[in-house]
Amino acid sequence: LWDFTTAEGEYAGKTQKVMVPSCLETYPGFGNYRGLADYETTFEAQGNVRLEFKGVSHFARVFIDGRETASHYGSYTPFSVCVTGLAAGTHTLKVAVDNAFRDEYSLDFPNDYMSYGGISRGVCLDEIGELFLQWVHITPLKEENGVWTVRAEVSVRNLAESAGCALLSLSLAGQELISSQISPAPGEQSYTFENLTVTGVTPWSMESPVLYPIQARLSQDGQVFDDLIDRTGFRLVQVQDSRILLNGRPVRIKGFCSHEDHPHFGCALPAEAIASDLQLVRDLGANSIRTSHYPNDELFLDMCDEMGILVWEENHARGLSEEQMRNPFFEPQCEEVIRAMITAHYNHPSIYIWGILNECASDTALGRECYQAQFSLIRSLDLSRPVSYASCKYNADICQDLPYICSWNMYPYW
């Protein structure tokens, strides 16, 4: 349990114990609260630590031992904080959150769905060295006679002030693919390995959603000092002759648009509630879910990977007018969501479409500039999945030549 304290209104200065993750609007008496609040706890660690926040709404400032170490805007995307040289012992962690609607939060405003506040997704703590692995991305490129060709990208961060040295190793599906000496400079550095081959694996499909482990390791003098474990599936998504193909077979999409929302838990759904929803989806004969209108919790994506449910995941932008899209914060914040979403969720085989800008001003010249810029960004980050957006502009839309897949929202009985 964390200490939760509100900073504004009639409850200002009052503290209660709350679970994290959770949504502050679900606390008794806070259903309509908009404003600043603090979450505080303690942790034990020493040396270098990395805190990863899976989702804080809408804006977060992170304080460790009273010193501000990071800030982040983006209700549905993860971010991390690194602190070096902590003395051994107990340390304080405070996260100041803001769920108000403000001009500088261009993606959060009163909407036709609830915009929750709080630490709505999990928080992780790692003790790390000066070198550590940030992420690994695996891209299946082609399959011939049971041999898969893949590309691997590995991101390493160096917290020191000088170049490091380590042996980088990577295994996939139990097969060793990489063993390479690296000397990362201070900061972040990524390494790309092309034309790696994997044999003897079963393709990921809706009928047979087989997943395989990814393990990256950093070692010195034969001793592993950091590792990163993930998983993925081997599958190809293509658009060909007006059809979406999964491993060369056409897919008929049958599914739902889904919000993260629950009468008891808000958008901080526990794993049991997510699983229950997905069981209903399968029972109804569906095979796809669209995460309207923001990146979803990785627990949801993990379950879709295991159950063989396809996912259209999109950035956090919905129903914005041209005037709202002229907000100077809008385009940078959209693009930051896209970067964080794709970086965090790249290895999920269930994701078969990246989407953006639901029902925004796609009938204007400014809107076209935004759609074009964001599609270009997605393609620079991931060419293995098609892109789309849902439009309600009908004959006025001037952006439908930009995505691979044209999608329309229709309201015959609205």
C-alpha positions as CSV (number, residue, x, y, z in Angstrom):
1,L,0.0,0.0,0.0
2,W,1.1,3.5,-0.8
3,D,0.2,6.8,0.9
4,F,-2.1,8.9,-1.3
5,T,-2.5,12.6,-0.6
6,T,-4.6,15.1,-2.5
7,A,-3.3,18.6,-3.0
8,E,-6.4,20.6,-4.0
9,G,-10.1,21.0,-3.1
10,E,-12.0,20.0,0.0
11,Y,-9.8,16.9,0.5
12,A,-6.5,18.7,0.3
13,G,-3.9,17.4,2.6
14,K,-5.8,14.2,3.6
15,T,-3.9,10.9,3.3
16,Q,-5.2,7.4,2.8
17,K,-3.6,4.0,2.0
18,V,-4.2,2.8,-1.6
19,M,-3.1,0.0,-3.9
20,V,-0.8,0.7,-6.8
21,P,-1.8,0.3,-9.6
22,S,-5.2,1.9,-9.2
23,C,-7.2,4.9,-10.4
24,L,-7.8,7.8,-8.0
25,E,-11.4,8.3,-9.2
26,T,-12.2,4.8,-7.8
27,Y,-11.3,5.9,-4.2
28,P,-14.4,6.7,-2.2
29,G,-15.4,10.3,-2.5
30,F,-12.9,11.1,-5.4
31,G,-15.0,10.1,-8.4
32,N,-15.0,13.7,-9.7
33,Y,-11.6,14.8,-8.5
34,R,-9.4,16.7,-11.0
35,G,-6.1,18.1,-9.9
36,L,-2.8,17.3,-8.2
37,A,-2.1,14.4,-5.9
38,D,0.9,12.5,-4.4
39,Y,1.6,8.8,-4.1
40,E,4.4,7.9,-1.7
41,T,6.2,4.7,-0.6
42,T,9.7,3.5,0.4
43,F,12.0,0.9,-1.1
44,E,15.4,-0.6,-0.2
45,A,18.2,-0.5,-2.6
46,Q,21.8,0.5,-3.2
47,G,24.0,1.6,-6.1
48,N,22.3,2.2,-9.4
49,V,18.6,1.7,-9.7
50,R,16.1,1.8,-12.6
51,L,12.4,2.5,-11.9
52,E,9.9,1.7,-14.7
53,F,6.4,3.1,-14.5
54,K,4.1,1.3,-16.9
55,G,1.5,4.1,-16.9
56,V,0.7,7.3,-14.9
57,S,-2.2,9.6,-15.8
58,H,-1.9,12.2,-17.1
59,F,1.3,13.8,-15.9
60,A,3.9,12.6,-13.5
61,R,6.8,14.0,-11.5
62,V,9.1,11.5,-9.8
63,F,11.0,12.3,-6.6
64,I,13.5,10.0,-5.0
65,D,14.7,11.0,-1.5
66,G,13.0,14.4,-2.1
67,R,14.9,15.2,-5.3
68,E,13.0,15.4,-8.6
69,T,14.5,12.9,-11.0
70,A,12.0,12.8,-13.9
71,S,8.8,14.0,-15.4
72,H,6.5,12.4,-18.0
73,Y,3.3,13.2,-19.9
74,G,1.5,10.3,-21.4
75,S,-1.3,8.4,-19.7
76,Y,-0.8,5.1,-21.4
77,T,2.9,4.7,-22.1
78,P,5.7,3.5,-19.9
79,F,8.7,5.5,-18.9
80,S,11.8,4.8,-16.8
81,V,14.0,6.7,-14.3
82,C,17.6,5.8,-13.6
83,V,19.4,7.0,-10.4
84,T,23.1,6.3,-9.7
85,G,25.0,5.8,-6.5
86,L,22.3,5.3,-3.9
87,A,23.5,4.6,-0.4
88,A,22.5,1.2,1.0
89,G,19.3,1.5,3.0
90,T,15.7,2.7,2.7
91,H,14.7,5.4,0.2
92,T,11.6,7.4,-0.4
93,L,9.7,7.5,-3.7
94,K,7.1,10.1,-4.4
95,V,5.1,10.4,-7.6
96,A,3.2,13.6,-8.0
97,V,0.3,13.1,-10.5
98,D,-2.0,15.5,-12.2
99,N,-5.3,14.3,-13.9
100,A,-6.5,17.8,-14.7
101,F,-7.4,18.9,-18.2
102,R,-4.9,21.5,-19.2
103,D,-3.8,23.1,-22.5
104,E,-0.3,21.5,-22.2
105,Y,-1.9,18.0,-22.0
106,S,-3.1,18.0,-25.6
107,L,-4.3,14.4,-25.7
108,D,-6.4,14.5,-22.5
109,F,-9.7,16.4,-22.4
110,P,-13.4,15.7,-21.6
111,N,-14.4,12.9,-23.8
112,D,-17.0,10.2,-24.4
113,Y,-14.9,7.9,-22.3
114,M,-13.5,8.3,-18.8
115,S,-10.0,9.9,-18.5
116,Y,-8.7,8.3,-15.2
117,G,-5.8,9.6,-13.1
118,G,-3.3,8.0,-10.8
119,I,-0.6,5.3,-11.1
120,S,-2.9,3.1,-13.2
121,R,-0.3,0.5,-14.2
122,G,2.5,-1.4,-12.4
123,V,5.8,0.0,-11.1
124,C,9.0,-2.1,-11.4
125,L,12.4,-1.6,-9.6
126,D,15.7,-3.0,-10.9
127,E,19.2,-2.7,-9.3
128,I,21.5,-2.3,-12.3
129,G,25.2,-1.8,-13.1
130,E,26.7,0.9,-15.3
131,L,25.7,-1.2,-18.4
132,F,22.3,-2.6,-18.9
133,L,19.9,-3.9,-21.5
134,Q,16.9,-1.6,-22.3
135,W,15.0,-3.6,-25.0
136,V,15.3,-6.3,-27.6
137,H,13.2,-6.2,-30.8
138,I,12.8,-9.3,-33.0
139,T,11.4,-9.0,-36.5
140,P,10.5,-12.1,-38.5
141,L,11.4,-11.3,-42.2
142,K,10.6,-14.4,-44.2
143,E,10.1,-18.1,-43.9
144,E,11.3,-20.7,-46.5
145,N,11.1,-24.5,-45.9
146,G,10.8,-24.1,-42.2
147,V,13.8,-21.7,-41.9
148,W,12.9,-18.3,-40.5
149,T,15.1,-15.2,-41.3
150,V,14.9,-12.6,-38.5
151,R,16.4,-9.3,-37.6
152,A,17.4,-8.5,-34.0
153,E,17.9,-5.0,-32.6
154,V,19.3,-4.6,-29.1
155,S,19.4,-1.4,-27.0
156,V,22.1,-1.0,-24.4
157,R,22.4,2.0,-22.0
158,N,25.7,3.1,-20.4
159,L,25.4,5.2,-17.2
160,A,29.2,5.7,-17.0
161,E,31.1,8.7,-18.3
162,S,33.3,6.6,-20.5
163,A,32.8,3.8,-23.0
164,G,32.0,0.3,-21.6
165,C,32.9,-3.1,-22.8
166,A,30.9,-6.3,-22.7
167,L,30.0,-9.5,-24.6
168,L,26.5,-9.3,-25.9
169,S,24.7,-12.6,-26.4
170,L,21.2,-13.3,-27.7
171,S,19.2,-16.5,-27.9
172,L,15.8,-17.0,-29.5
173,A,13.7,-20.2,-29.3
174,G,16.6,-21.8,-27.5
175,Q,19.0,-21.2,-30.3
176,E,22.1,-19.0,-29.9
177,L,22.0,-16.2,-32.5
178,I,24.5,-13.6,-31.4
179,S,27.8,-13.4,-29.5
180,S,29.4,-10.1,-30.1
181,Q,31.8,-7.8,-28.3
182,I,30.4,-4.3,-27.9
183,S,31.8,-1.0,-26.5
184,P,28.8,1.3,-25.9
185,A,29.5,5.0,-25.5
186,P,27.9,6.9,-22.6
187,G,24.1,7.1,-23.1
188,E,21.9,4.9,-25.2
189,Q,23.1,2.8,-28.2
190,S,21.4,0.2,-30.3
191,Y,22.9,-2.7,-32.3
192,T,21.2,-4.3,-35.3
193,F,21.9,-7.9,-36.5
194,E,20.5,-8.9,-39.9
195,N,19.7,-12.2,-41.5
196,L,19.7,-14.4,-38.4
197,T,18.2,-17.8,-38.9
198,V,15.9,-19.9,-36.7
199,T,14.7,-23.4,-37.4
200,G,12.3,-25.9,-36.0
201,V,9.7,-23.4,-34.7
202,T,5.9,-23.4,-35.2
203,P,4.4,-20.2,-36.7
204,W,2.2,-18.1,-34.5
205,S,-1.4,-18.1,-35.6
206,M,-4.9,-17.6,-34.1
207,E,-5.4,-21.4,-34.1
208,S,-1.9,-22.1,-32.7
209,P,-0.5,-19.1,-30.8
210,V,3.0,-20.6,-30.0
211,L,5.4,-18.3,-28.2
212,Y,9.2,-18.6,-27.9
213,P,11.6,-17.0,-25.4
214,I,14.0,-14.3,-26.2
215,Q,17.0,-13.9,-23.9
216,A,19.7,-11.2,-24.2
217,R,22.8,-11.2,-21.9
218,L,25.7,-8.9,-21.1
219,S,28.8,-10.5,-19.6
220,Q,32.4,-9.8,-18.7
221,D,35.1,-12.4,-18.1
222,G,32.5,-15.1,-18.5
223,Q,30.1,-13.7,-15.9
224,V,26.7,-12.5,-16.9
225,F,25.9,-9.2,-15.1
226,D,22.7,-8.3,-16.9
227,D,20.0,-10.1,-18.8
228,L,16.6,-9.3,-20.4
229,I,14.0,-12.0,-21.0
230,D,11.0,-11.5,-23.3
231,R,9.0,-13.7,-25.8
232,T,7.6,-13.4,-29.3
233,G,6.0,-15.5,-32.0
234,F,7.0,-16.2,-35.6
235,R,4.5,-14.7,-38.0
236,L,4.2,-12.4,-41.1
237,V,1.6,-9.8,-41.6
238,Q,1.1,-8.5,-45.2
239,V,-1.4,-6.5,-47.2
240,Q,-1.8,-8.0,-50.7
241,D,-4.6,-7.6,-53.3
242,S,-7.0,-5.9,-50.9
243,R,-6.6,-8.6,-48.2
244,I,-4.8,-8.8,-44.9
245,L,-2.6,-11.9,-44.8
246,L,-1.3,-13.7,-41.7
247,N,1.4,-16.1,-42.7
248,G,0.1,-16.0,-46.2
249,R,-3.5,-16.7,-45.3
250,P,-6.3,-14.1,-45.6
251,V,-7.8,-12.9,-42.4
252,R,-11.5,-11.9,-41.9
253,I,-11.6,-9.5,-39.0
254,K,-14.4,-10.1,-36.5
255,G,-14.1,-8.2,-33.3
256,F,-14.5,-5.3,-30.9
257,C,-13.3,-1.8,-30.1
258,S,-12.4,-2.0,-26.4
259,H,-11.8,0.5,-23.6
260,E,-9.8,-0.2,-20.4
261,D,-12.7,0.5,-18.0
262,H,-14.3,-1.3,-15.1
263,P,-16.9,-0.1,-12.6
264,H,-14.7,-1.1,-9.6
265,F,-11.1,-0.5,-11.0
266,G,-11.4,2.2,-13.6
267,C,-8.7,1.6,-16.3
268,A,-6.4,-0.3,-13.8
269,L,-7.9,-3.6,-14.6
270,P,-6.5,-6.6,-12.6
271,A,-5.4,-9.6,-14.7
272,E,-8.5,-11.5,-13.7
273,A,-10.8,-8.9,-15.2
274,I,-8.8,-8.7,-18.4
275,A,-8.9,-12.5,-18.8
276,S,-12.6,-12.5,-18.2
277,D,-13.2,-10.0,-21.0
278,L,-11.0,-11.9,-23.4
279,Q,-12.9,-15.1,-22.6
280,L,-16.1,-13.4,-23.5
281,V,-14.5,-12.1,-26.8
282,R,-13.5,-15.6,-27.7
283,D,-16.9,-17.1,-26.7
284,L,-18.6,-14.6,-29.0
285,G,-16.6,-15.8,-32.0
286,A,-14.4,-12.8,-32.3
287,N,-10.7,-12.8,-33.3
288,S,-9.6,-9.2,-33.0
289,I,-9.7,-6.2,-30.6
290,R,-8.9,-2.6,-31.3
291,T,-7.5,-0.7,-28.4
292,S,-9.6,2.4,-28.7
293,H,-8.1,4.9,-28.3
294,Y,-4.7,4.5,-26.6
295,P,-2.0,1.8,-26.0
296,N,-3.1,-0.9,-23.7
297,D,-1.6,-2.6,-20.7
298,E,1.1,-5.1,-21.5
299,L,-0.9,-7.7,-19.4
300,F,-3.7,-7.4,-22.0
301,L,-1.2,-7.9,-24.9
302,D,0.4,-10.9,-23.2
303,M,-3.0,-12.6,-22.9
304,C,-3.8,-11.8,-26.5
305,D,-0.5,-13.3,-27.5
306,E,-1.4,-16.5,-25.6
307,M,-5.0,-16.7,-26.8
308,G,-4.3,-16.0,-30.4
309,I,-6.4,-12.8,-30.5
310,L,-5.3,-10.2,-33.0
311,V,-4.8,-6.6,-31.8
312,W,-5.0,-3.3,-33.6
313,E,-3.2,-0.9,-31.2
314,E,-3.3,2.8,-31.6
315,N,-1.8,6.0,-30.2
316,H,-3.6,8.2,-27.8
317,A,-5.6,10.7,-29.9
318,R,-9.3,10.7,-30.5
319,G,-11.8,13.0,-32.1
320,L,-9.6,16.1,-32.2
321,S,-10.7,19.1,-34.3
322,E,-8.3,21.1,-36.5
323,E,-8.2,23.8,-33.7
324,Q,-7.2,21.1,-31.2
325,M,-4.5,19.7,-33.5
326,R,-3.0,23.2,-33.8
327,N,-2.1,23.0,-30.1
328,P,1.7,23.3,-30.2
329,F,2.0,20.3,-27.8
330,F,-0.2,18.1,-30.0
331,E,2.2,16.7,-32.7
332,P,5.2,16.2,-30.4
333,Q,3.1,14.4,-27.8
334,C,1.5,12.2,-30.4
335,E,4.8,11.2,-31.8
336,E,6.2,10.5,-28.3
337,V,3.3,8.2,-27.6
338,I,4.0,6.4,-30.9
339,R,7.7,5.9,-30.1
340,A,7.0,4.6,-26.6
341,M,4.1,2.3,-27.7
342,I,6.1,0.7,-30.5
343,T,9.3,0.4,-28.4
344,A,7.5,-1.2,-25.5
345,H,5.2,-3.5,-27.5
346,Y,7.2,-4.4,-30.5
347,N,7.6,-8.1,-29.8
348,H,3.9,-8.9,-29.3
349,P,2.9,-11.1,-32.2
350,S,-0.8,-10.4,-31.6
351,I,-0.4,-6.8,-32.8
352,Y,-1.0,-6.8,-36.5
353,I,-2.0,-3.1,-37.1
354,W,-0.6,0.1,-35.7
355,G,-3.3,2.8,-35.7
356,I,-3.3,6.6,-35.1
357,L,-5.6,9.6,-34.8
358,N,-9.1,8.2,-34.5
359,E,-11.7,10.5,-36.1
360,C,-9.4,13.5,-36.2
361,A,-9.3,16.3,-38.8
362,S,-8.5,14.1,-41.7
363,D,-10.5,16.4,-44.0
364,T,-8.1,19.3,-43.6
365,A,-4.7,20.2,-44.9
366,L,-3.3,20.5,-41.4
367,G,-4.7,17.1,-40.6
368,R,-3.1,15.5,-43.6
369,E,0.3,16.9,-42.4
370,C,-0.2,15.3,-39.0
371,Y,-1.4,11.9,-40.4
372,Q,1.5,11.9,-42.9
373,A,4.1,12.7,-40.2
374,Q,2.9,10.1,-37.8
375,F,2.6,7.3,-40.4
376,S,6.1,8.1,-41.5
377,L,7.3,7.9,-37.9
378,I,5.7,4.4,-37.5
379,R,7.3,3.2,-40.7
380,S,10.7,4.4,-39.5
381,L,10.2,2.3,-36.3
382,D,8.5,-0.8,-37.7
383,L,7.9,-1.9,-41.3
384,S,6.6,-5.3,-40.4
385,R,3.0,-4.2,-39.6
386,P,0.5,-2.3,-41.7
387,V,-1.0,1.0,-40.5
388,S,-4.5,2.4,-40.4
389,Y,-6.8,5.0,-38.8
390,A,-10.5,5.1,-38.4
391,S,-12.3,8.0,-40.1
392,C,-15.8,9.3,-40.0
393,K,-15.3,12.0,-42.6
394,Y,-16.7,9.9,-45.4
395,N,-16.4,11.8,-48.8
396,A,-14.6,14.7,-47.2
397,D,-11.5,12.7,-46.0
398,I,-8.3,13.6,-47.9
399,C,-5.9,11.2,-46.1
400,Q,-7.1,7.7,-47.1
401,D,-4.3,7.3,-49.5
402,L,-1.7,7.3,-46.7
403,P,-2.4,4.0,-44.7
404,Y,-2.2,0.5,-46.0
405,I,-5.7,-0.2,-44.6
406,C,-8.7,2.1,-45.0
407,S,-11.0,2.0,-42.0
408,W,-14.4,3.7,-41.4
409,N,-16.5,4.3,-38.4
410,M,-20.2,4.3,-39.2
411,Y,-23.1,5.3,-37.0
412,P,-26.4,4.2,-38.6
413,Y,-28.2,3.9,-35.3
414,W,-26.3,6.5,-33.3
